[in-house]
Amino acid sequence: MTLNDLITILPLAFLAAWGVLLLLVDLWIPANRKGLTAILAAGGLAVTLGLTLARGQHSLEAFNGMVSVDGFAVFLDVIFLGSGLAGIALAYDYLKRTHIERGEYYSLLLFTVAGMMLMTYANDLVIVFLALELLSLPLYVMAGFARLQLLSEEAALKYFLMGAFSSTFVLYGVALIFGATARTDLPGVVAAVQGGTANPVFFLVGAAMLLVGFGFKSAVMPFHMWAPDVYQGSPSSVTAFMTVGAKAAGFAALLRVFVVAFQSISADMTPILWALAALTMFGGNILAIAQSNIKRMLAYASIAQSGYMLMAFVPYGQGAVLKDTIAAMLFFLVTYSLATLGAWAVVIALEKEENKDLEIADYAGLGRKYPWLGAAMTVFMLSFTGMPLTLGFWGKFYLFSTAVEGGFTGLALVGLLTSLISAYYYLRVVVYMFMKPGEPTLTQDPWIQLTALVSAFLVVALSLFPGPLLDYASAALMLLR
Amino acid sequence: MTMVLNPILLMTFFPLVGAAVILFFKSEQKSAIRWTALITSLVTFGLSLWVLAAYGRQDVGIHRLWFRIAGLPIHFHMAVDGLNILMVLLTTFLTPLAVLSTWKAVEERVKGFMIFFLLLEVGMLGVFLALDLVLFYIFWEFTLIPMYFLIGLWGGERRIYAAVKFFLFTMAGSVIMLLAILYLGWNAKTFDLPALLAARDSFAAAQIPLFAAFALAFAIKVPMWPLHTWLPDAHVEAPTAGSVILAGVLLKMGAYGFLRFNLLLFPQASLQLAPWMAGLAVIGILYGAAVAYTQKDVKKLVAYSSVSHLGFVMLGIFALNAEGLSGAILQMVNHGLSTGALFLMVGFLYERRHTRLMESFGGLWKSVPVLAALALIVSLSSMGLPGLNGFVGEFTILTGAFGSAALGSPWFAGLSTLGVILAAVYLLHMMEKVFLGPITHAENRSLPDLSPRELAVILPLLVVIFWIGLYPKPFFGLIEPGVAQILAAVQSAALALH
């Protein structure tokens, strides 16, 4: 390991080291003062965020090309670190309230974020797998953090089994690609395919295995079955972090591998991706209608959002469209993350011990009693739907427009029609909050409310001036290859 | 002209200032909130007169790059011309009247009501003024949100059902329109309307499906038969002021969309499909009128009469000649005034008796003569009596439809005249049931007549109703440049077709 290697992965190395240190330091922090651990963890994330932003968008390679840090990685890392910070802000009061407060939570969260960051750096399939495990293993523990509660234990076990299952798919895919090309580094794989030395059948099957494995991670239909139970059973602060971070990380890995290494098989992959995207959009949205539990509804809604993200992959083989595709995906991830974290903040603000107040019907009267929080939740629901004057509108606008640019007008139509379906169940939350009588009570924790209100403000304000964010997203992809 | 002193910008966004001020009041300060809303909407009306004064000057619009998405520019482009000037004036004119009409009717959560109402005004003005397709779409969709809350929070018994139905119906149309907008954008590399008009050739091959996609969104909004089913629900459940704005302005957004986008962007498809659209319009005229006659609820009757009247507007638009188009635009204003006034009358009755069923009334002329006389004038205007506004509009439309080359048959106009007769039948039927005859219910004996506030709401409408009826020339003068623009597009398309 040279000095250059270390400098290149400095933010990641710092975060991982901080996580280990925190694990030790936490031993000396008394059980009634775990807020200190939370502050230390947040501080670590903030420093990492500073280091990440300070390096700018220029590309660096390290470890003989196994790791590359570029604008794409930096953009995603900002999302991951932001969701990590939100994950801590949402957790502190929530863990105490539900009597599951332990210092390990924060260390595990830091390890997960480190795994996500490594995922964005990965330029080698082995690193991809390493990152996948680094981000998944702590998440399995976090899903079961409310152990002794059956739902949480079920979530952890299910997540672990399905996660391990999907990891084998990834690993087998990597093995097949290695068998086909004799390489695991992405440039080497490309060179082997272009040089004609690759076995096309093994290569294609390997690529499909990777798609399935990451499809599991990102909850793409039909690989989504674990998601509703895990999202519902995990402690809400974990779910909030998981729906944003883990999903985005899965898509980040998939996007880089597909765009860089799998250009040659785009003709075979495009119809499959088309079908998966359409299925996920339809299935997620239709199943969400039937839910009465808010966590479950948001889980299915988040599956549906995976479908929209997958839409960005469909034209990945068209060189001219590719640039917009990646930018649209990154931009959509920002819109999705802000609204998702905000919505979960509202859920957490309302949730009581032992999974009480998690039915949509429990939201009755929220808008009247707490107009600001109700307004914030309305903003998130409208943003998920894709209504104008929320960032979600531009997110979908960008995605659909690149689909049309790539000639996939039919897929854009599916996206628009399923958005219409989604309006029904998103509006139902608004109906309960504002139009039905009720007397809900909220936790008065400032961090949770701050997360909700700041997210809502950003969702609206950035929709009025999306230019800089769009420019940042389109600059991020230039350095992808 | 600078950004700050641009009359269009100031007028469109001024209601936001009022809404922001209202945010700082306490919920209990109802009177202060009401006055703030009223003054805000009156100032907005004043600003719209400034826009009118500046109308025709080249530099009055605002046109600058907002940002680029996927390399496509999105412009902040708003301007006033012959197609939208009357719609803008109608919006700013009706809003303060509607606000004033809520003084007694809205007692709960006045603060939220007024904020949503002012937000709605911003959205409506934006729809009429936006000349970039994406900007237009943003305003178009945005109007859904305040109206959804106005119906859902301050509406009648089935308000939630009506609000959700309203939202989903409109959104169903607009998502398809968004797809067409994206398609246009990628083919012409712009969303700016003037640039799109110059680049019509780039999407000429797909004119018919594009026309259909836009038409679906607008036909739902108008609403044209058979897409009208959300309207009676929304109207019946909406609070009076909401109904006034819904009928007065929101429905016009659909007809305006046909004029501004369908006819200008796809003139060939418009010519080819004109008989079909006119056919739907005629069905709407007759169907709306027939169903209106059978209603027991006065508000529902007025709601169905809207379906019929908007049928006339659509017939005029797809006559595709000068008479039809200018008659249609004027009739859009007329319907806003007459139907707005009718809804206000229904609201006045409802505030007195808390029912809208015709059978609960009867003989009201004796107890509330002023209200009854004004209601008669408004009904006569709605059914198209010469000397009042409705006649001018309908007559011009029918003249246009009768001689229309695009429709190719006088039967469209012929059948529609039946609608005029049917309008007289159902409106006079209503007048008879509600106001004439003996007083059958004791409660109706001692009803208070119109208060000065209520007169202040209704009289401005009557002034314009008479003005248009007796001297419509200045109104036609304002419309003319817009009609000329459409006619030029249609004529060149007709030449290309033959």
Interface residues (C-beta under 8 A of the other chain):
Chain A: D324 A327 A328 R368 P371 L382 M387 P388 L389 F393 W394 F397 Y398 F400 S401 T402 V404 E405 T409 A412 L413 L416 L417 S419 L420 A423 Y424 L427 V431 F434 M435 F465 P466 G467 L470
Chain B: W66 F67 R68 I69 A70 G71 L72 R109 G112 V134 Y137 I138 F139 E141 F142 L144 I145 Y148 F149 G152 L153 R159 I160 A163 V164 F167 L168 M171 A172 V175 I176 L178 L179 L182 Y183 G185 W186
